């Protein structure tokens, strides 16, 4: 929930799935405007972020949503709010570079 709240404040970032406050798993899929998921993931990697990008074996869903793919981040019980803050700040740098 902490990550969703932080991510919801980033202009141009659209989280897919249940809205903030709704129970969900530890995986968050998102898109950044018209940026291709692979471009986002490649640039994120250069900033030390390990994200996944693509259609994640859900091509029919991506077609239905009208998108080429998503960027995905996943969390585990050991992740901290500080790590999420670092993720958000680095993601903002990636967004600036893609603009």
PyMOL commands that set and color helices and strands:
alter all, ss='L'
color gray80, all
select helices_A, chain A and resi 2-7+37-46+59-65+81-98
alter helices_A, ss='H'
color red, helices_A
select strands_A, chain A and resi 13-16+27-32+52-54+70-74
alter strands_A, ss='S'
color yellow, strands_A
deselect
rebuild
show_as cartoon
